[in-house]
Amino acid sequence: MEQNTQLWLFPKANTPTVTLSAGESMAFSFIECFDGKFSYEVWLRCKTERNVKLGLYVNAKTIYEKMVIAPTEDVCWTQFGCFQVVKGEHELIIRNNDDIDFTFEGALVTRDSGYIRCGVADEHRLEIIKGRNIDEVFAESGMKFSEEEPDDVRRDRIEMLMKQGFVERPDQDAAENRCRNGVPLGGVGTGKVELDSDGVFTGITVNNNFDVPLYKTDGSFFAVKCGDHARILQKVNYNGFPFPTVENIDFKGVFPTADLVFTDNDIPVGISLKAYSFLPNNDVKNCVIPAAVFDFTVENPTDKEQQISLMFSWENLLGTGGSMGLKSKDEGNSSFVMNTWNPGFTWSDRTGTYQKKNAENSITFGIDSTSENLMSIGDYTILCTDRNCRAKKSWKACDGKEFWNEFLSGKFTETDYVGTETGYGYIAGAICSDFTLLCGEKRTVTFILAWNMPNYFDYQGNNIGVYYSNFFSSSKQVAEYAAENKDRLLAATSEIKNAVFSSSLPEWLKGKLINDMFPIVTCSWFDKAGHFSINEAPTGMMGCLGTMDQRLACNGIYTNFFKDLDRMEMRLFALNQGENGSISHDVGFGVFNETPRGGSWSDLCSSFIIQVYKDYTYNGEYAYLEEMYERCKNAVKYQLSTDRDDDGIPDVGSGLGTTYDTYHWYGASSFVASLWLAELRCCEKMAEDMNDLAFAEDCRKKFIRAQKSAIEKLWCEKYPYGNYFISYNDVPNAKVSENCFIAQLAGAWAAKLLGLGDIFPKEMINQAIRTIYERNVTLNNMKLMNDETTPEDDRDGYGYTFIQYDEVYFGCLAIYYGFIDEGLDVFRRVYDATVGSPWNIVLTHFADGNRTGLPYYMTNPASFFIIEALSGFVPNLVSGSLRIDPNINENSLNLPLFSPKLWLDLDYEKSEYGEKFDLSVLRAEENVCFKNFTTECEKKVGSVFVDGQAVSFEQNGTIVSSDVLLDFCKNKNFTITVNYESEK
């Protein structure tokens, strides 16, 4: 039985529309036929002139009581809700919970669907793509397709995609909620191979197919033979031959490493695997190594010796690939796959694939091809560091019976198969290490997978190449370099992880922080000329590079760990700045653009300026400020030009959106206003350092005026549940929204991050944080958060949230202002909602916890900002001030403090007598020293000591500042003690 992916609840042939009166319901029944738990989405085709509140109920359970359907200009498909069910019969009810009639022309359940009992599921095949049908999308991209694709045509297409590896399951394409996900192994801009908890290689993009991954292969796996028993080291088998799988795998993934322990009753030896790739701090050459390393440890706990064969097989995938911006250049081998609501174009022609032995411990994979799809043409190498190996140069990947029997026999025969696309005649090659383990003996065997795919084409058809080609000319060279340097590079790669895991953070948060770094590999583009950028959402965003608004929330790891890459992308944004001063949303869709383009959103300018200031102060490099300063000033001028009502705040509205592009705000927006205030503080400081005193004074005046306008227009004290800044207020046009928006104080977070103080009176910010937590986090027992909540307790718009923004713009903000538990609660909610797929976390989630859109999202490293929030760490190498102001409920804290030029280990203790800061250097560049230490104390301070020596200090309110030299190049440890004044 094949499972449908779209099921029509309605319309029926004789019922073109349905109108639900106030309080009226409509019920549907359906059957889920498959074992498992499946996510469903409900879509409604409708047009409304005002917000309409609907209820969604499944099996008598309330999913949404008052989901708001927002007004639309025309009839279109609107996503109504999401729920999960298991195998069995279910009832779905849609009820009008408003006081007006609601008319809709269609209702559809989509994604993991069963069989509908009413409707015409077999006759309708409409793909829902955010309000557009699939015809429109394919018309834009030039591919012919019809919503009436017959079932047999679709079935054949999906079967072909499964054979080629683009689809894992037969019941649909490759929707992001269903595809496998593992730890990505690879380098920056190299593509990657993921290793998942079943031991499966998946999410493979080594063929420069960044937006069209391969999710399965028949011939890529590890295997072990011990005595007469053999297993592939996977829990599932894709091959046409029934390879026996291992019974159990204990898996722990901490990017970019995966640790697996394999157990099976018929395999008496202990087998463990550490898989990893290289990401050493700010070491560009060694961050772009296109390789993955697999260190196996085999131990014999028995009382007799064991004969072991450990094997690595890899399928030759050359000739297979795809893109979201380019169709196949060859005739007859093109298709498409739906990973999200946008199609990815696929191609596959493995005709002419072959392997050659370099030695018994090394095989190189190649292809003799006339294909013009050069992105998929290159070479791979698999290598074993053990010299006592035997190689199987080629075997038929579609049926492993002959190959498996040879593995069991202990001897490979010589075969020289050549791959074909016809009949999916794919081939693979394997290396096997044979050895004897004595009683109690342990042995390590290392396999390496390397790739070399030198041709990468942007969406304009230009061959821009790959950056690693500047260092390597073949996969064999890569494999040998990795083998020679793996221990050194693994140690360097592990420094960030080791620092975080040595801290006092909760275990779940330690793992979350490190795994949230995955976009540096999964999302990165890095061409041969040295253009670097992060793809906003591979498989979803059509090659959107950079995304300045998202960058604000996630730039921390790039500034601190990959400074050179960070500046490469920022300089691209500088080149893309519009002639009117506006900052572009991105640096190109599928192309590295280097000409002025600009944008319209005000928050893009704020993001750019805040990041320039952060880089400048964290690195203390005046030359960088000189390079960017005029661009920052021009961005401010552009923003002022959008102030339509002369209130000192850049406006939003028609043609002037924000990063929250699904929300339609007008006039003064609390989100934009808060960022504008933080930005003005940055500009004032930069202007002073540039001796541009007139602009500095102008920024001070603009700050005062904008702050006054924001409070007058946006501060709300009328509701009993609390005070806050409303979403927007467009006074001239009488448009106002008193909704409570979760990121209304994003700029307050940015100001705290950079040590720029409070952008609003502190008590106002405290009141708003309390209200946001109640309205946008805990209201109605939400599992996640809701971006915008109405005064009537409804979830405005779609009832979803951008979870990465929530972590920073609310979670970190709350921690800075002493709401520690509330801030950590946001992070924990995100963790709980995403822990099942930590290396493919999407942007948008519904408040009930269900994920909705944009996979592999770039902003996941946002979570790293919690370190600054908890520690109050502000390293300003321009002013020479080091600020550490821990925000914790406990009396002690151990945290790593990261900045581009200095990593510290902070060991903090607080008692009734004072506070102690033990600072130890983890990493320091030359000339890293501070001349001032600042912290915040609620109590009166009596003395300050540095390494046992009393030093002078000043206390202004709660701010304690001491002029003291902290030269971290000369001294690796400092102990700073702040003693409270005796109350006697």
N, C-alpha and C positions, 0 to 999 in steps of 0.2 A: 504494500500500500504506500503510495507516495503522498507526502504531506504538502498541502497547499501553503502558499505564503500570503495570499490576500483572499479574504472571504467577504463577500457582499452580504451584509445584513439587510440591506435595503438600497435601491428600490426594487420592488417587484414589477413585473411587466405591466400590470394594470394600476400601479400606484406610483405616479411620477413624483409626488411630494408628500410629506407628512407634516402636519401642524400639531404641536403639543400645546394645549392651553395651560394656563397657570396651574401647577400641581399635577398635571397629567403625565403618565408614564407610558413607555413602550418597551416591551420585553422581547428578548430574543434568546433562543437556546442553541447551543452548539456543543460539539463533542471533540475533545482532544484525544486523539487515537494513539499517541506515542508515549512511551515511558519517559519520565523526566519532568522538569519544571520549566515552563516556557513563558517568555515575556510577550504580552500582547499590547498593541496600540490600537486605539479607537480614533477614527477620523470622521469628521462630519463635513458634508458639503453644504455650505449655507452662505447667507449674506445677512448681516445685522446692522442696524443703524445706531445701536447703543449696546453697552455691555449687557449680556444675558447670562444669568446664573443657572447652570445645569448640574444635576446630580448624576453620578455614575455608581452603579451598585452591581456587584458580582457575587452570586451565590449568597444573597442576603447580607453581604458585607459592604459597608460604605467605603468606596474608594475615594470619591470626591462628593462633598455635600453641596458646595457652591463653587464649582469651577467656572470661571468667567470666560465666556466666549467674546472676544474683543470685536469691535466694529470693523467691517471691511468695506472697501469701495465697490467690490463686485463679488459675485458668487465665486467661492474658491474653497479648496479643501483646508480644513483647520484641524490640527491635532488636538483631540479632546482629552485623552487620558491614557494611562498605561497601567497594566496590572499583570499579575502572574497567576497561573493555574497549573495543576498537574493533570495527569491522564484521567479522563472521565467526562461525564456530562455536566455542563455548566449553564447557568442562566445569567444573562446580562440585561440590566434595566437602565434606560436613559429616562430621566425625569426632569421636567421643567420646574425648577425651584424659584422661578422669578414671578413677577406679577404681570407679565405680558406674554403674548403668544410667541412661540418659537417655531419657525418653519425651516425644514431642511430637505435637500433633494437627494441626499445619499448618506449612508453610514457604512463604514468599512472597518473591519478588523484586519490588521496587517502585522507581519513579521512571523512569529512562530505559531501558525494557526492550525486548527483542526478542520473538521467539516461542518459546514453550516446547514441547519435544517430548513431555514427559510431564506429565500433569496435565490440568486442564480450564480453561484460561485463558479460553476463550470463554464459559464458563458462570458464572464467578465474578467479581464486581466489588467486592471489598472494599477500601475506602479505609482505610489504616492511620493512625490519629491517636493516637500515643503510648499504645497499649494500649486505645483505644476505637474502636469502629467508627463510621462516619459517621452512622448513625441516631441515636446518642446525642447527638452534637454538635448535629445539626439539631433534635432534640427540645428541647434546652435553649434554642435560639435561636428556636424557634417555627416553623421552616420544615420543610415536609414533604419528605422525601427517602427513597429506599430504596437499600440496597446492591445491589438488583437493577435499577438503572437500565439499561434496554436500551441496546445499543451505538448504535442509531440515535438514541435520545433524547439520549444523551451527545454523539454526533457533532453533532447539531443545536444543542445547547447551546454546545458549544465553537465551532462555526462562527459562532453569533450573537455570542459574546463576542469573537471575532476581528474581526468586522465593526465592533463597537462600540469595539474597541481594548483591551479588558482582557486579551487573550491574543494573543501574537505567533505562536505555532506551532500547527499543527492537531493535534498528537499528545497534548496534555495541557492542563491549566489553566495556571497561571502559577507553577510551583514556583520557589522562590528560587534554586535552582541553575541555572536555565535562562534566567531573564529577562534582558533587556538591562540594562546598567548604565553610566551616564555621570556626568559632573560635574553635581551638582545646582546649578541656578541659580534663585535666589529669595531671599526674606528670612526672618527669624525668624517662624514661625507663619503664613506666607503660602501654603504650598504651593510647589511647584517644578516646573521642567521640566529633565530631564536631557539633556545632549548627549553622545553616546557616540563611540567611536573610528571608527565608520562614518559619522559625520555625522548620525546619526539622533536625532530628538527622541523620548525615551522616559521611562518612569517619571514620567509627568505627573500631578501632584496639585494643579494650580492651582484645580480645582473643589471644594476642601475635601475631596477624596477621599483623605485622607492614608493610609488603610489599604487602599485599592483603586485602585492606580495604573492609568493607561492606558499600555500599553507600545508601541502603534503607532498611527499615523494615516496615512490615505491622502493627505492634502492639506497636510501641514506639512513644508516643506523650503526650502532655498536652491537657487538655480539661476544659471547664468552662460551668456551667449551671447557668443561672440567670432567676428565674421565670420559664416560660415555654419554654425558648429558650436555646439551647446549641450549642456549637461550639468546634471543635478541634482547638487548637491554632497554626494552620499551614495554609499556603495558598495553599497547595496541599495535596492530599489524595492518599495514595497507597493501602488502604485496599479494599478488594472485596466488602465491604459495603460502600455506598456513605456517609461517615461521612460529615456533613456540615462543611465547612472551614470558618475561620474568614475572614472578608472582607479586612482588612488592617493590616500590621505590619510595624512599624517604627523600624529600626534596626541600631544599632551602635556597631561595634565590635572593641574592643581594647584589644588585647591579654594580659592575658588569661581571659578576661571578655567579655560578650555580654549583651547589654541592649536592650530589646525589649518592645515596647508599642503596645498593641493590641486594635483595635477599630472595632466595628461592630454596625450597626444601631439597631440591635435587642438585643444587650447587653448593657444596660444603665450604667453600672459601668465602672470605669477606671481600667484597668489591665496592669500592667507592670512587667517585669521580669529582674532580674539581675542574669545571669549565670556566674559561675566562678570556677576556681580551684586554687591551691596554688603553688606559686613559691617564697617563701621568700629568701632574699639575703643570699647566702652561708650557708643555713640551710639544710643540706643534708637530714635529716630525714623527714622534712616537705616539701621538694621538691619532694618526691617520694610517696606522698599519692595518691593511685589509686581511685580517687573520683571526682565528679563534684557536685556543689551545685547550687540550683535554688531557689532564694529568690523572691517570688511573692508579690507584693503589690496590694491590691484591695481597691479601694476607691469609696464610694457612693456619687455622686454629686447631686442625685435626692432629691425630697422632701418627699420621702417615703422609708421605710425600704425595703431591698432587701435580698432575700434568695439566698445564693451563694453555689455552689459546685465546688470545684477546684480539678482536678484529674490528676494524673501522672500514665501513663501506660508504661510498659517496656516489650519488647518481650524477651523471653528466647532464646538467641543466642548460648548457650553452645553446643559444638559439631561441630560448624561451624568455619572454619578458613582456613589458608593457609600459604604458604611460597614461596619465590623465590628459595630456596635451597633444600627443602625437599618435596618429594611427599607424598601423603597420605599413611599411614601405613596399612590402611584397604582396603579390596577388595571391588570394586564396588561403591565407593563414591568419586572417584577422577575425577577432570576435570582441566581445565586451563582457565585463563583469560589474555587478553592482555591489560595491563595498559599502557605500552609503547612498545618499540620494543622488549622487553624481556618478556617472559611469567611468570606468577605467577601460582603456583600450588594451587588448591583449594580442599577443602573437606567439606562435610557436612553430619552429621548423628546426628540429634537431638532426636533420639529415646531414650526415658527414661527421657526426661526433665520434671521437675516438679517444683512446688513452695510450700512453706510452710509459714504460718503466724507465725511471732515471736510475734506479737500483732496486733491490728487493724491498727496501724500506721507503720508497718514494715513487709516486705515480703522478704524472701531469696529464690533465684533461684538456683536450683541444677540440677544434671543429674546423673542417674544410667546408666552407660554405660560400655560396654566392649571394647570400641574403644581404639586403641593404639595411636591415635592422642592426646596425653596428653596435648599438648599446648592449646587445646581448652576445656579442662576439668577444672572446678573450680566452683566458685559461684559468684553471684551478690546479692546485697541487695538494695532495695529502702526503704527509710525511710522518714516519715514526722514528723517534730518537733511539729506539732499540735496534741494534744492527742485526740481531737474530730474527729476521723477519722473512716472510714469503709474501709475494704479491700476486693477486689475481687481476691481471691487466684489464679484463673486460668480462662482464656477464650480463645476461639479458634481464633487465630490471623488472620486466612485467611478470616474469615467472621465475622464482628463485629456487625451484626444486633441484636442478642440476648443481647450482652453485652451493646450496646448503649441504647436499650430499658430499661435495668435495670438501667443504669445511669440516664436516664430521669425520671424513676419512683422514684428515691431516695432511692432504696433499692437493695442491691446485694444479690443474692442467693448463697448458698454454692455449688461450683463445684470443682471437683478434677480431671481435665483433665491431661493426660500424653501425652507428645509430641511424634510425630512419624516423621520419614523422608519420609516414604511412603505417597504419596499424599500431601506432604508438610504440614503435620498436626502439624503445629507449634502452640505454646501456649504463652500467655502473662499473666501478673498479674498487678493489679492496686491498688492504694491507693487514696482515695477521702477524702478531708477535707470539712465538711459542717459547715456553719456558717451564722449568720444574721448580716447584716450591717445596722446600723441606719443611718439616714440622716446625711451626712457630715462625717461619720466615715470611718476610714482607718484601714486596717489590713494587716499584713505580714504573709505569710505562706511559710515555707521552705521545699523543697523536696531535698533529697540527693540520688545520684546514686553512689554506690561503687562496686568495683569488686576485685576479688582475683583469679588470674590465676597463680599458683606458679611454673608451669613447662614451661620452655622455652628451646628449643633445638637449638643449633647452627647448622651450615650446615654440620658438621661432625657427627651429631646425638647425641652429648653429651647434657645431661640435665643440663644446667648451671643455671637454675632458674632465679629469679628476685630479685632485691635488696630489694624491699619493704617487702619481706618475712622475712627479719631480724627484722621487727618491727610489722608486722601484720600476723595473722594466718587465718583470715576469713574476708569476706566482711562485715559482721555484725559488727565486731570490727572496721573496717575502717570507716563505716558509723557513728558509735557512736562517734568515735574520731573526725571526721569531724564536726559533729553536736556540740560537746562540744567546739571546738577550732576555728570554722569558722570565727568569727568576728576578733579574734586576728590575724589569719593567713591571712585573706583578707587584713587587714591593713598593715601587713608586705609585702605582695605581691604587694600592690599598691604603695609602696614607690618609685620605679623606675618610674612608670607611672606618679605619682604626680609631681615628680621633673622635668620630661621632659615637662609635660603639663603646668607647672608654668613658663616656660621659654618664651623668646621672639621669639622663632622659629616660622616660618609659621605654621598654623594649619595643613596643609596637611603633613608637614614634621614631626610634633610631632606624628601624628597617624602612619605614615610610620615607624618611628624608633621603636615604641613599637610593632607593628604588625610583623616587620621583625625578632623579637625574636622567632617566632613560632618553629624553628627547635629544640630548647631545649626540647620540648615535642614531636613533630611529628617525629623527626629523631633520638631520643636517644635510645641507648641500655645500660642497666645497670644490670649486672648479680649479683647473690647472693653473690659471692665472692668479689665484689667490683670493677670489671672491667667496666669502663665506656668509651663509644665512641659515636660519631655521625655518623649515616648512611648518606653517601653522598647524596643519592636520593632515598628515599623509593619508591617502586613500579618500580624503573628504574635501579638501579645500582647493583643489585644482592648482597645486603648486604655489600657493600664496606664501611669499617669502618675507620673513622679518616680523611683520605685524607689530607695529610700534606700540599700540595700546596694550596688547598682551605682554609685551616685553617689559613694561613697567613693573608688573607683578612677578616676573620670573627671572630678572636679569642678575640676581644675586650670585648664582653659581658661575655665570659667565664672567662677571667682574672679578670675583674672588679666585677662580680656578683656571679660567681660560681668557685672561686679560687681552691677549693679542687677538683672539678670535672675536671677542666682544667689540673691540675697537674697529675691526674690519667691517663688521655689520653696521656700527654706528656711523662710520664714514660713508657707507653706501647711502644711509638715510640722509646724511648731509648733502650728498650729491643729488638726491631726489627732492630736496626742498624746493617748493614752488617759488616762482619769481615774486609772488605776493607774500612770501615768508611762511606759508603754511607747510606743515610737515606731512609727508605722505603716510598712508596707512601701511604700506608695505614697500619693498624694493623691487617688486615685480611679481607677476603671476607666471611662474615657470621660466623666468628670465631674470638675470641680474641687470636691472636698469641702472644707468649712470647719468641720466639726464633729468633736469627739473620736471617734476610732476605735481608735487604738492598734494593736498587733500582738503577736506572741509571740516573735519571734526576738531573741536578745540582741545579735547583731551590728548590728542596726538602731540600737540605742541607742548603741553604740560609734561607728558611722558618723556619727550626728548630732552627738555631742559632739566628736569629732575635727574635724569640719568647722566647727563653731562656733568652736573654739579657733583653727583655721587662719585663718578670716575675721577674727577679732578681732585676732590678732597681725599678720597681713599688712597690715591696714588701720589698726591702732592706734586703733580707735574704741571707747571705753569704753561708750558708749551701747548698742552692739550687744550687748556682754557683759551689761549690765544687763537688756536685753530677753530674753535667752536663758538666763540663769544658773539661775533656779529650775527651768526646764524640764530643764536638764542634771542638776541634783540629783535631780529626780523620776525621771529615766530611770535613774540609778544605783540608786535605791531599788527600782525595778521589777526590775532585773537581780539584785539581791541576793535578791529574793523567789523567784527561780528556782533558787537554790543549795540543792538538795534534800539534799545530804550535808554541808553546812556546812564545805566545804573552802576557801571564799573565792573560788570561781570559779563564775560563772553556768553552769548546766547546760544541756545539750541532750538531746533524747530525745523521747519521746511528747509531741506538742503544742508542742515547742520546737525548731524547725528553725533553719536558717541560709540564707544566700544560696546555698550549695551544696545546693540543695533536692533534688537527685537522690541525695544521700548520706544515709544514716541513721546518725547518730552518737548516742552515749549518754554521759551523765555529763560529765566534764571533756574538752573538745575542745581540741586545741592551737591550732586556728584561733581559736576564741572566746577562749581564755585569753590569747593574745598581744594581741588587740585590747583586751581588758579591761585589761591592764597599760598599754598606751599611753593608753587613755582615762583611767585613774586619774592618770597623770602630767599629762594635760591639766587634769583637774579640780583637782588640787592647785594648779597654777599659777593657774587662774582664781579659785579660792577665796582665794588669797593676795591677788590684785588686788582682790577684793571685800571684803577684810578679814574674811573668814569663816574665821578661824584654826582654829576647831574642826573644820570640814569639811576644811580642808587637812590637818590632822594625821590625821584619820580616813582620808583618801585615802592618805597615806603608809603608815599601818599596814596598810590593805587591800592595797596594792601588795606590801609585804613578805610578807604572808601568802599572797597569791595566787601570787606568784613561787615561794615555797617549795613550795606544793602542786603547782604545774605541774611543777616539776623532779622532785619525788618521784613523781608519778603518771605523767608523760608522757615523761620523758627515758629514752632507751633506749640501752644500750651492749652489747647481747648479740649483735649480728650482725657478722660480719667485714667487711661492706661499708661500715660506718661508723655513727656515732652520730647520733641525731636525736630529735625529739619525735614520738611516735606519734600516730595520728589521734584516738583517744579511749580513756578508761578510766573505766568506771562501776563503781567498787569495790563499793558496796553490792549491786548486782545482778549482779556477776561478769560484766560484759560489757566486753570489751576488744578493740581493734583495733590491732595493731602495724604497720599499713600506714604507708607513708611518704607524707604528703600534701604537695602542692607549695606550699600556702599556709599551712603550719604556723606561719610567722613573719610573717604579715601585719602584726601589731602592731609588730614590730621595724622594718619599713619605715616605718610611720606615725610612730614615735618619731624616727627619723632625719630624716624629712622636716621635722619641726617642731623639730629641735634639742633633743630631750628625752633624748638619750643612749641607752644600751643597756638593754633590758628584761630581758635575761638576761646572764650572764657572756659576755664577748666571745668567748672560746674555744669555748663551747658553740654560739654562733651560727655561728661559722666552720665548726665540724665539721658542723653541720646543713646548711649551704649546700653543702658538698662532697658530702654524702650525697644531698641532693635533686637536685643536678645529675646525679649518677650514676644515681639510681633513677628520676627522673621526667622527665629530659630526654634522656639519651644511651643508656639501657638498650635493648638489642635494636635498635639503629639506628633509633629512632623519628625520623620526619620532623618531628613537632611535639613536644608534651609530653603527659604523662599525669598527670591529677590525682592519682591514688592508686595506688600500687604495693604489692603484697603482699610479704612476706618471701620468697615463693617465686618472685619475678620476674614475677608475673602483673599484668595491668591489672585492677584491681578494678572492679566495676560495669560500666559501658558501655565503658570503655577510651577515654574522651574527655576533653577539657579545655576550660576556659573561657579562651580565649587572651588576652583583655584583662586578666583577673586575673593570669595568668602573667607578663605584662610588668611589672606593678607589684609584686605580692606576692612574686615571686621575682626577676625580671630586675633591677628597680631595687634591691631588697634586696641582691642579690649585688654590684652595683656599689658601693653604699655601703660594703660590707665588704671591698672590694679585689679581688673576683672579677670583674674588668672584662670579660674575654673571655667568661666564662660568662654574665654578664648580657646582653651584646650578642648572644650567640648566640641567646638566647630571642627578642629583637626580630627578629633576622634570620630565624629560623624562621617567625615569624608573618608577616613581610613576604613571604617566598617562598610561603607557603601562600595569601596573599590578594591578591597583586599583580595577578592577573587581574581582580579585581572590587573595586577599592579603595574604592568608594563604596556598596557593599552587602556589608559584612563581617558574617558571622553570629557568634553567641556561641559555639556549641559546634562543636568540630572533633574528629575522631578522631585518635588519635596517629599514624596513617599519613598524615595531612595532609588527608583528605577532610572537607569541611564537612558539618554535619548540621542545625543548627536555629537559628531565631530571626534573621531577616534584618534588615538596616539597624540593627544593634544600637547602643544608646545609649552603650556603654562604650568605644567605639573611641578617644576622645580620651585614654584612659589613657596612651597612649604618651608624651604630653607630659611626664610626670613624670620621664622620663629626663634632662631638662635639669637638674632639681634634683639628681638622683643623680650625674651626671657632674661638676657644679660644686660640689656641697655647699652650695648657696645657701639660706640661711635668713634672710629679712628680718623681723625682729621690731620693729615700730614701737611696741610697748608698752614693752619693755625698752630700746629704742634700740640693739639689737645687730644688726650686720650680720655674718653668718658666711658665709665662702666657703672651701670645703675641697675642692678638685678631687680627683676619683677617676679617674685616668687611668694608662695604661701609658706614654704618650709624655711628652715633656718640655715640651709646649706644648698649649694649648687656646684656641680662640676660640669663645665661646658668647654668645647673648643670654640675659639673666637677666630673667625676667618676674615681676612682682607687680602688684597692682591699682593702686598709685600710683607705681610706679617701674619703668622698663625700663632695663637697663644692658647695655652691650656689654663683656664680659669678655675681655681678652687676657692670658692667663696663660703664664708661662714659668718653668721650673724648671731649675736647673743645680747643679753641685757646690757652688756658693757660697751658694745661697739660692733664694728664690722671689719673683717679681714679679707684681703684680696691677695691670694698667692697666684702670681703670673709666671708661667714657664713657657719658654720659646719652643714651639714645634717647628717653625720655619721662619727665617727672616732674611730679607735681602739687605744689601749694604745700605748704610746711611738711614736706617729706620730708627728714629728716636723721637721722643715726645718731650716737651718742656713743661707740660701741665697735665695734672690728673684731676678729673672732675667726677663727682658722684652726687647723689641726692640722699639726704637724711632728714627724716621727720623730726628727729631729736636734736637738741643743741649739742654741738661737737666741742670737745675740750682740747683735743690734740690729734695730730696726724703724724704717723711715723712711716718712714720708708727704710726697709732693711734695718730696723732698730734705731734709726736716727730720726730725731724730731725735726719736722720741717714746718715752715710757716704755711698758713692757710687762711682763707676767707670764707665766711658763711653768709650768704645772702638769701634769707628765707630758708628754703630747704636745700639750696644748691651749695655744695662744699667744693671749693677749688683750691688747689695747691700748686704753686709753681715749683716743679721739681723735674730734674733731668732723668728721663727713662730711656737709656740708650740700650736697645735690645740687640745691638750688634756686639757690644762689649760685654754686657751681662745677660745671661740667659734666664735669670730668675730674679724676680722682685717680689717682696712682700710689703704690701701697703696696709697699714692698720689705721682705722678711723675710730677713735675712742670718744664715747659720749661723755658729756660733762656730768660730773656727779650731781645727783639731785639733792644731796645733803646741804 
